[in-house]
Amino acid sequence: MELSTTADAAMPDAAGGAAFCSAAYWEQRYRMGGNSGAGSSGRLAAFKAGFLNALIRDNGISAAIEFGCGDGGQLALLEVADYVGLDVAPAAVARCRARFAGQHGRAFRLMAERAEVPAAELALSLDVVYHLVEDAVFAEYMAALFAHSWRFVVVYASDVDATWPSRHVRHRRFSAHVAAHFPDWQLAAVVPNLYPYDPRRPEETSFAAFHVYRLPHELCRVTVPAG
């Protein structure tokens, strides 16, 4: 899931004018043929893949779990042996199962089934946090994310409290939440985006940065992408 593009803004509001429901929005969006957003394609996807694949390689990571796999566009560029993708939208899970059918080490489940999924070395949250507009949904998501890793957690998101015109976007200073609720996890690195947000080029730029967390007993090697 990522920030909407101009085309995304035309998508109907799944809440129908009532209290906004992020899960309903994404299910409707995928059912109508929409995608995960601009961040899962082009140079933004390449930037994310380059950073993540280096992290996976340099730290000997063999298994990852992603909270918010979307349409699988980013996964297609990810180089990890075993991967489990979770999503709140059944339509997204179905799309990923079809796209990666027959590929070894690729599995997809609904977020509601996360308790059945074991923890992995790396837990990923890519362009998701700022789409969790409901406080309870955000808190539950963050708890599940950090509970499903035993080495590293990577959050790629904005990290500031701010409003946004789109109803499905709410910027949060999530790092403060992590520090307060998951004190055992240490922030190893913050890597800024190679393509910082430019309102004139919303489909090619992003306000998200990489935040890499580790448990105290883990050393973390981070390669900063060259500009």
Order of alpha helices (4+ residues) and beta strands (2+ residues): alpha-alpha-beta-beta-alpha-beta-beta-alpha-beta-alpha-beta-beta
